[in-house]
Amino acid sequence: MNISFIIRLSKIMVLLSVAALALVVVFGNITDYDSNYQFVKHMMSMDTKPDYLGKAIEYRAVTDTFMHHFMYICNYY
């Protein structure tokens, strides 16, 4: 076995490992939509921000339900 074959084989193994991880993550996000959606909703609504930030950054909050679903779906494609 020469070194180029070993390097090629190791690259294939890394690629397959990353693909398997991505498959598990996508499967989890599809089958457990609500818990992941709640996370996206809270992050975009900024309703769980620390108190020391005050009201100065609340103008950035996105509270539209359609946008929460849209960003959840777009985040995984």
Order of alpha helices (4+ residues) and beta strands (2+ residues): alpha-alpha-alpha
